């Protein structure tokens, strides 16, 4: 049987409208209605945070923007112009099919592994008994294609390291540990456009190459490498080799089995554009860079002035900080308040607590850059 679930025109992204209505939208409808949506509202902050990089990679490919002037043109429209988006999505339509026979979206088969339960998509909890969960391989839920798509993105962005049963081990996905900073706005359009930083840009810690494209444009997306081709490759980095295995139950298509194996590992000396780094000196006087973690015993925003500091010899802020400084200097009104959201996984995964954390701060960057 031929299965198909195309993310471009099938609803799979939970959102809340400005009228406080819950809707589930396709990727196309998300962009077409972004100015009328209050927020993307997946089941967990992890899932919500996983949709953003993929959507940004798509928008970067279509709009750039080259600089603040190009960004301002998009910003002033207040909604995405759909003609260039439709043209792009038509060109790559087949690559967004979750069950495509040759190029399933964000997936690749590894013949060395056998099918297992979908509970292994985010965390290898199938062999941990009932310490943290009562779900196991035998009682795993059946996922709709929409839910499977959300779990797939979460796995590629936030899966933790661990044993795989193969010679290679699972490694942390790019966003797994550390605090991830995004700008937010009054609606989903503002959320996406604020984070649509200039591309290419010197603000970005990921060097750009001529091969830099999102994973769905790459002819060999899982080609072995430790350094991203550029920012778009990083945003759609394939941390796992996953294949979702659909089946028909009555008139429903469901997913309860999949294959998963280690994918690509980002080199440790690649700085995440979304994290805040500071230097640390060890006992031998060696200087190293480390990123900020969530700590349940410490309020993140207590020292918010240090969090929004720009680049220094011992601080690498998330890219969005320097980008917002440019926008408030050249584009945004002086009284415009920008909200920063911080989200991510707790560092200590041995604790049986919710593995995500999400907080938000409103700040007037125009006043900040003139101080």
Phi, psi and omega in degrees: 000138179269119180258149177208137172209099185268125185292344180288320185237002176258136181290131180203353182254109179290135180218163173241128181281170177295341176268013178065032174260138177274129179223156175241122191239155170284170178298318179298312182293328176302314182286323181293328184249014187304324181287349180251007182250135178286317184196159165277130192228066177288175184298327181223158174303329178301313181295317179299314181294336181283332180286327185299311181300319180296316180294321179294320178300319178297313182293322176300319182295330183270315190251347187088261344280152185292323184200186182294332178294314178294324178295319183297322179301315179292317182298316184292338179289331177076359178200156182284132171290122192274345182298309178293329178293315179298318180298317180293314182293328175296321181296322186248024187305311184298329183288351178259011177277121183297333185239026180302137184295333181250318184233066177297138187305123174060030184223157171203145183277145171237109187293349183281344186248153180260156178301145177215179184294152178291352178293347179274003183297316183259311181228145175283081181255000183293338183246021182254013178065217183247025182297312182249345182206151176263003178273137176222185185300327184280335184247018183296146181286160171271129181260139169290160175304324179296313178294320179299322178297319179293319177294324179300311180296319179298322179294318181292333184262332192228009181291142182269162180290159179166178179289150183239349187086357176246178177296322177278149175258157169293141176241160179302137172290162187305327185258007191300308185246154180096163180274130180254128183252132174229157169267144177237170182217200182277348178204179184291328175302312180294321176305310184290317184289321177303321182272001176274075183294162178305137180222126351286163184211146176289345178291338186278134180281351181262112179298141180267141172237171180292345180270002186289110175214161173295160186300327183288346176267348186278134180289328176230078189294336181257024175301134186299127177194155176246349179242128179299150175294340181167193185295320182292323175296320178296317181298333182240033184299131182269091183285340183223149172264100186241143167225122176279138184246098182282158172210162183259125175240102186064237178261013183248140168265126181230163175231116172230002177228154179197169170244147180212137178212162179302140176257229183264147179249127176284134180302146183296339181267012173269120181276130177290130179292347186256002183246161179255126182246145172226159180276154178219137180253126180275182184297334180269004179085008180280133181266127176230160178257138176222148182262163184284134177253157167286145177223117183294346180264003184222133178284121185297317186277001181302321179249051189297333179299324178287332181290330183258015176290145180276182187299134172224184181294339181234015177223130170243102181287162171301147185306327184298332180296308180292328179293316178296327176298319178293318181295318181287337178280328189239343188233304190285154176294152184300329183267008182287125178263125179257138178258134174254133175250138176243129180214164179157184182263145175296144185291325184265095183280359177283343180280132180281061180237169177303126186282007181234160177215143182211125177220166186217147179225133174264137183211141177270099184288335179298317178291323183296317185285346179264355182286000000 
